[in-house]
């Protein structure tokens, strides 16, 4: 813990600065965490999987040359074969190609919605928890207003309000709307988790000591509270990422989220729902990819949490 | 404590107003003719439009409409739908079923989730830990309607263990499987939250002290560890009840349960604004009361947290 800084910590300027000025000082929290992470097999596996999923989302044509929207009814619901590894769906389209091309929409919705939720939620949560008083009261009430709206219902109302019935909005617009409704309705969760963590961390001796030494609020928040309170929000965020991809599927299922011709796992799963009894492979492959992606993100979150949380070491 | 509860009840007022206003605005601000399709395959006669505009105050500015609606609501009048059915009656018919379903889901998720989290949190890394982690992942990853359809097909149609759909009485036993489906996502959250929390608190000084005092393990875990660790779990479950009731739309659809989920979904699509606002108002009240209950429970579970 007391060795001089190495190449990794110099990537974070603050850590490098601190290590350069006071030699032998403890490495920064994040660079320390990174050192730990690199040795964890779960981190390496999940990071590899996520990388694969991201490449699939960015360059689907690397994995398949089949057009995912081309359907041929003569091969409707055919089982997996050499020609089509995952078989054909109800429209006779290649499921493998659809799964690969579907990665993008699902991942984009999940990542953007999670980023929005965590960013809004933890910023407001840390402010509310740290300053307390009327600010806390005001934010908590606003959070209550949004959280009081049931999730799926709120999303349904928002999406029907934004799109007049009968209109056919483009894919980009639908994705933006789905992300917006998810983030708008779920930031209070992240905020409450962050606020609770900050309130309990605020009473710890190290925060009192920092304040007694004359540290500014800004320093206390960024150096003491944020690193100590981030773990629960990160755990929530990784789980939420998977849940949000599932929410996207639920909204597609209700006919309000993404829809054909956009290819996404949610659209595929909801297309498959009426044929589960006779053709389970329609459901199996998109659900399997969904599960694999979620698995990767949650494993990553767990590894990061353990690396970040000094109490667990 | 009494003063705290009173203060919280007073804080309900702005949240209540905010939420009802938000939902009222969203529902009534939906673009398009509110009377479209209300009179079958022809435009509504002028007389009908005039009467309905008068009855629902549609000519007033939105704020005035809202205040008028709120005035009726405070007198216990939920208003009526466009076809004249009292919304209060619709709610009385549908509400108990959904409450039952949500309670079943909550109990299932608490029992299974906390036990799984406790077991894995105590044991640490190992086969059981991985098993629970992987199974929670599956619960999180699979959307509710897939779980619902699969269980309905396997248990209901293939093996004939349960009825594929729930009868209109909705007995407790019939709601077990739908409750499991509804609570499955939250169950995974509960298990993981408990596991994280237990694993973190396991190294706390008070646990070491309790062990060093020679307390039996049962007491250390049950009184010292669990009570401190369930605080985040209780927060989650308290806020979850409202979410379960609102999120029951899909489960109710799959199992054909006549609850408020289906009522709301139909009302939103047919633009029955009065019904939507009324039902959501009730959901919000449930949510607010659960939040208060959670906050009061904090002080009971953890004496270090004080409200005064």
Boltz contact constraints between the chains, C-beta under 6 A:
constraints:
  - contact:
      token1: [A, 141]
      token2: [B, 14]
      max_distance: 6.0
  - contact:
      token1: [A, 141]
      token2: [B, 15]
      max_distance: 6.0
  - contact:
      token1: [A, 144]
      token2: [B, 15]
      max_distance: 6.0
  - contact:
      token1: [A, 145]
      token2: [B, 15]
      max_distance: 6.0
  - contact:
      token1: [A, 145]
      token2: [B, 18]
      max_distance: 6.0
  - contact:
      token1: [A, 145]
      token2: [B, 19]
      max_distance: 6.0
  - contact:
      token1: [A, 148]
      token2: [B, 19]
      max_distance: 6.0
  - contact:
      token1: [A, 148]
      token2: [B, 284]
      max_distance: 6.0
  - contact:
      token1: [A, 148]
      token2: [B, 287]
      max_distance: 6.0
  - contact:
      token1: [A, 150]
      token2: [B, 243]
      max_distance: 6.0
  - contact:
      token1: [A, 150]
      token2: [B, 246]
      max_distance: 6.0
  - contact:
      token1: [A, 150]
      token2: [B, 283]
      max_distance: 6.0
  - contact:
      token1: [A, 151]
      token2: [B, 243]
      max_distance: 6.0
  - contact:
      token1: [A, 151]
      token2: [B, 247]
      max_distance: 6.0
  - contact:
      token1: [A, 152]
      token2: [B, 247]
      max_distance: 6.0
  - contact:
      token1: [A, 152]
      token2: [B, 249]
      max_distance: 6.0
  - contact:
      token1: [A, 153]
      token2: [B, 246]
      max_distance: 6.0
  - contact:
      token1: [A, 153]
      token2: [B, 264]
      max_distance: 6.0
  - contact:
      token1: [A, 156]
      token2: [B, 268]
      max_distance: 6.0
  - contact:
      token1: [A, 157]
      token2: [B, 26]
      max_distance: 6.0
  - contact:
      token1: [A, 161]
      token2: [B, 26]
      max_distance: 6.0
  - contact:
      token1: [A, 161]
      token2: [B, 30]
      max_distance: 6.0
  - contact:
      token1: [A, 164]
      token2: [B, 31]
      max_distance: 6.0
  - contact:
      token1: [A, 164]
      token2: [B, 32]
      max_distance: 6.0
  - contact:
      token1: [A, 242]
      token2: [B, 140]
      max_distance: 6.0
  - contact:
      token1: [A, 242]
      token2: [B, 141]
      max_distance: 6.0
  - contact:
      token1: [A, 246]
      token2: [B, 143]
      max_distance: 6.0
  - contact:
      token1: [A, 249]
      token2: [B, 143]
      max_distance: 6.0
  - contact:
      token1: [A, 250]
      token2: [B, 143]
      max_distance: 6.0
  - contact:
      token1: [A, 253]
      token2: [B, 145]
      max_distance: 6.0
  - contact:
      token1: [A, 273]
      token2: [B, 149]
      max_distance: 6.0
  - contact:
      token1: [A, 276]
      token2: [B, 149]
      max_distance: 6.0
  - contact:
      token1: [A, 277]
      token2: [B, 153]
      max_distance: 6.0
  - contact:
      token1: [A, 290]
      token2: [B, 141]
      max_distance: 6.0
  - contact:
      token1: [A, 291]
      token2: [B, 141]
      max_distance: 6.0
  - contact:
      token1: [A, 294]
      token2: [B, 140]
      max_distance: 6.0
  - contact:
      token1: [A, 294]
      token2: [B, 141]
      max_distance: 6.0
  - contact:
      token1: [A, 295]
      token2: [B, 137]
      max_distance: 6.0
  - contact:
      token1: [A, 298]
      token2: [B, 137]
      max_distance: 6.0
